[in-house]
Amino acid sequence: MNVLVLGAGIIGTTSAYFLAKQGYKVTVVDRQDSVAMETSHANAGQLSYAFSSPWASPSLPLSLLKWNLNGTSPLVVNPKLSLNTIKFMYRTYKNCNSNSYEINKSRMLRIANYSQKNLIDLESELDINYEQRKQGSLQLFWSPKELEKAKQDMVILKKFNIQYEVLDADGCVDAEPGLQYIKNKIYGGLRFINDFTGNCYLFSSELYKKCLEMGVKFEFNTHIESISIANNKVSAVKTDRGELTADSYSVSLGSYSPRVLSDIGIDIPVYPVKGYSITLPVLSDLDAPQSTIMDDKNKIGITRLGDFIRVAGIAHLTDYNSNLREKALHSLKEGLDNLFPHAAKETDDVKFWTGFRPSTPDSTPIIGATPYSNLYLNTGHGTLGWTMSLGSGKLLANIVAGNETEISLEGIAMSRYKYSNKTNLNYG
Ligand SMILES: Cc1cc2nc3c(=O)[nH]c(=O)nc-3n(C[C@H](O)[C@H](O)[C@H](O)COP(=O)(O)OP(=O)(O)OC[C@H]3O[C@@H](n4cnc5c(N)ncnc54)[C@H](O)[C@@H]3O)c2cc1C
């Protein structure tokens, strides 16, 4: 059996790996010249299993208002609102209530937990180096109110048996000594003891080599133009280098998935939420972050990757405009200086990057069957695709194989969106 995987980001690469492990002949097709060259390239590097949280929360609307009033919003919206942007904002807003938050967070945690287990298993089988650190992650609180807000999360974490520690400012500095200079400003933190950190691009490149050893073929520099349908099945994928055919097809084109799918009547609500990162060299090991720190109030994540620090954040709603916004660089740099004032070398050699988070309004990815019997989806991983990649890849492979999956698929497939199927076909 042949499977064609569309897209060689972290999600396509993990899908290919697990499909090949199941014994499938796998080909991966991508327009770039290597794996993980788009959104999976320079993300924040957090393997935030325990921190997996939906963007849409009950407090988001009020936070947006406050950010806009004090001019420090980590959300930037292009004033020329497209219909796509309006739809995404409206659907996200509909998820900003306690009930949806709990449902969405539980679904995300289910996939994230499973991903962590698969990463641990994979590391026991393969010698794989991706600047990994296993020192937990830390969510900072600036006020008692923020700790209070996190209590809803703690209830859900307990349900999933996820270990965490509530820390005071001293505890935060013990975990991350580089925070000592701002200790007086910190109220406390939530430490997720078992979270990891690692370079997503390096990991993808390492896994790519393993895939090659397993016989997976990669067709790079190949632009996918459309999907052809015959007899309610995918018959081919048209590219600028000719047609590719297989028995089954899996779409992991990140933020570009809806573009290819809408032509065949699949309308998934994946929106490109643009984000930015900067990568700078460490000045002093002790003053630098040791692992991952989330400043949820300002919506930035700071991660240690080898001798470098990665700072990422900002949600920019501007459809597929990939320009680098100079203001974003300054706000990320400021975010780092506010937390770790002596961490990074003063240098002009800052790597400034942007990527589109393939975001769904409920922050849960879309994995599984479509109305076409040989077409599957593994996309829409939003802010946490690196974190959820190994669980998603293995789930996808098991779904394609028709195996019983190791975790429940409840609420994960596209069928949860009633409006997404415009084909008049039933699901496979
Ligand atoms: C600033 C930022 C910080 C982030 N931080 C984290 C983090 O710390 N932890 C975490 O877990 N997640 C993080 N994420 C999210 C994570 O990076 C994404 O969820 C993940 O990379 C998505 O992977 P993907 O494979 O679905 O998409 P991509 O990596 O974008 O892969 C899609 C692939 O499809 C290809 N493609 C698209 N269209 C076509 C076409 N027409 N023809 C051929 N090829 C095509 C592209 O070339 C690309 O290689 C962050 C994202 C951003 C932007």
Ligand as a Chemical Component Dictionary entry (heavy atoms), coordinates in Angstrom:
data_LIG
# 
_chem_comp.id                   LIG 
_chem_comp.type                 NON-POLYMER 
_chem_comp.pdbx_formal_charge   0 
_chem_comp.three_letter_code    LIG 
# 
loop_
_chem_comp_atom.comp_id 
_chem_comp_atom.atom_id 
_chem_comp_atom.alt_atom_id 
_chem_comp_atom.type_symbol 
_chem_comp_atom.charge 
_chem_comp_atom.model_Cartn_x 
_chem_comp_atom.model_Cartn_y 
_chem_comp_atom.model_Cartn_z 
_chem_comp_atom.pdbx_ordinal 
LIG C1  C1  C 0 6.077 31.969 16.451 1  
LIG C2  C2  C 0 5.659 30.530 16.624 2  
LIG C3  C3  C 0 6.029 29.860 17.772 3  
LIG C4  C4  C 0 5.633 28.541 17.977 4  
LIG N1  N1  N 0 6.062 27.872 19.092 5  
LIG C5  C5  C 0 5.715 26.573 19.275 6  
LIG C6  C6  C 0 6.206 25.858 20.399 7  
LIG O1  O1  O 0 7.000 26.348 21.164 8  
LIG N2  N2  N 0 5.784 24.591 20.579 9  
LIG C7  C7  C 0 4.903 23.990 19.729 10 
LIG O2  O2  O 0 4.516 22.865 19.984 11 
LIG N3  N3  N 0 4.460 24.632 18.630 12 
LIG C8  C8  C 0 4.836 25.912 18.370 13 
LIG N4  N4  N 0 4.388 26.587 17.280 14 
LIG C9  C9  C 0 3.438 25.921 16.386 15 
LIG C10 C10 C 0 4.129 24.931 15.455 16 
LIG O3  O3  O 0 5.288 25.495 14.923 17 
LIG C11 C11 C 0 3.167 24.541 14.329 18 
LIG O4  O4  O 0 1.947 24.082 14.890 19 
LIG C12 C12 C 0 3.754 23.438 13.471 20 
LIG O5  O5  O 0 4.999 23.816 12.997 21 
LIG C13 C13 C 0 2.833 23.125 12.293 22 
LIG O6  O6  O 0 3.443 22.112 11.566 23 
LIG P1  P1  P 0 2.872 21.667 10.155 24 
LIG O7  O7  O 0 3.726 20.551 9.687  25 
LIG O8  O8  O 0 1.409 21.462 10.272 26 
LIG O9  O9  O 0 3.042 22.966 9.230  27 
LIG P2  P2  P 0 4.329 23.458 8.418  28 
LIG O10 O10 O 0 5.551 23.298 9.206  29 
LIG O11 O11 O 0 4.016 24.814 7.895  30 
LIG O12 O12 O 0 4.401 22.421 7.230  31 
LIG C14 C14 C 0 3.540 22.489 6.119  32 
LIG C15 C15 C 0 4.357 22.120 4.909  33 
LIG O13 O13 O 0 3.495 22.141 3.765  34 
LIG C16 C16 C 0 4.214 22.680 2.686  35 
LIG N5  N5  N 0 3.259 23.230 1.730  36 
LIG C17 C17 C 0 2.250 24.088 1.944  37 
LIG N6  N6  N 0 1.547 24.318 0.833  38 
LIG C18 C18 C 0 2.144 23.593 -0.152 39 
LIG C19 C19 C 0 1.872 23.386 -1.526 40 
LIG N7  N7  N 0 0.852 23.997 -2.157 41 
LIG N8  N8  N 0 2.696 22.569 -2.224 42 
LIG C20 C20 C 0 3.713 21.912 -1.611 43 
LIG N9  N9  N 0 4.017 22.066 -0.317 44 
LIG C21 C21 C 0 3.238 22.894 0.415  45 
LIG C22 C22 C 0 5.117 23.720 3.283  46 
LIG O14 O14 O 0 6.253 23.947 2.474  47 
LIG C23 C23 C 0 5.468 23.121 4.643  48 
LIG O15 O15 O 0 6.712 22.449 4.610  49 
LIG C24 C24 C 0 4.800 27.897 17.024 50 
LIG C25 C25 C 0 4.451 28.569 15.856 51 
LIG C26 C26 C 0 4.889 29.883 15.638 52 
LIG C27 C27 C 0 4.529 30.572 14.375 53 
# 
loop_
_chem_comp_bond.comp_id 
_chem_comp_bond.atom_id_1 
_chem_comp_bond.atom_id_2 
_chem_comp_bond.value_order 
_chem_comp_bond.pdbx_ordinal 
LIG C1  C2  SING 1  
LIG C2  C3  SING 2  
LIG C2  C26 DOUB 3  
LIG C3  C4  DOUB 4  
LIG C4  N1  SING 5  
LIG C4  C24 SING 6  
LIG N1  C5  DOUB 7  
LIG C5  C6  SING 8  
LIG C5  C8  SING 9  
LIG C6  O1  DOUB 10 
LIG C6  N2  SING 11 
LIG N2  C7  SING 12 
LIG C7  O2  DOUB 13 
LIG C7  N3  SING 14 
LIG N3  C8  DOUB 15 
LIG C8  N4  SING 16 
LIG N4  C9  SING 17 
LIG N4  C24 SING 18 
LIG C9  C10 SING 19 
LIG C10 O3  SING 20 
LIG C10 C11 SING 21 
LIG C11 O4  SING 22 
LIG C11 C12 SING 23 
LIG C12 O5  SING 24 
LIG C12 C13 SING 25 
LIG C13 O6  SING 26 
LIG O6  P1  SING 27 
LIG P1  O7  DOUB 28 
LIG P1  O8  SING 29 
LIG P1  O9  SING 30 
LIG O9  P2  SING 31 
LIG P2  O10 DOUB 32 
LIG P2  O11 SING 33 
LIG P2  O12 SING 34 
LIG O12 C14 SING 35 
LIG C14 C15 SING 36 
LIG C15 O13 SING 37 
LIG C15 C23 SING 38 
LIG O13 C16 SING 39 
LIG C16 N5  SING 40 
LIG C16 C22 SING 41 
LIG N5  C17 SING 42 
LIG N5  C21 SING 43 
LIG C17 N6  DOUB 44 
LIG N6  C18 SING 45 
LIG C18 C19 SING 46 
LIG C18 C21 DOUB 47 
LIG C19 N7  SING 48 
LIG C19 N8  DOUB 49 
LIG N8  C20 SING 50 
LIG C20 N9  DOUB 51 
LIG N9  C21 SING 52 
LIG C22 O14 SING 53 
LIG C22 C23 SING 54 
LIG C23 O15 SING 55 
LIG C24 C25 DOUB 56 
LIG C25 C26 SING 57 
LIG C26 C27 SING 58 
# 
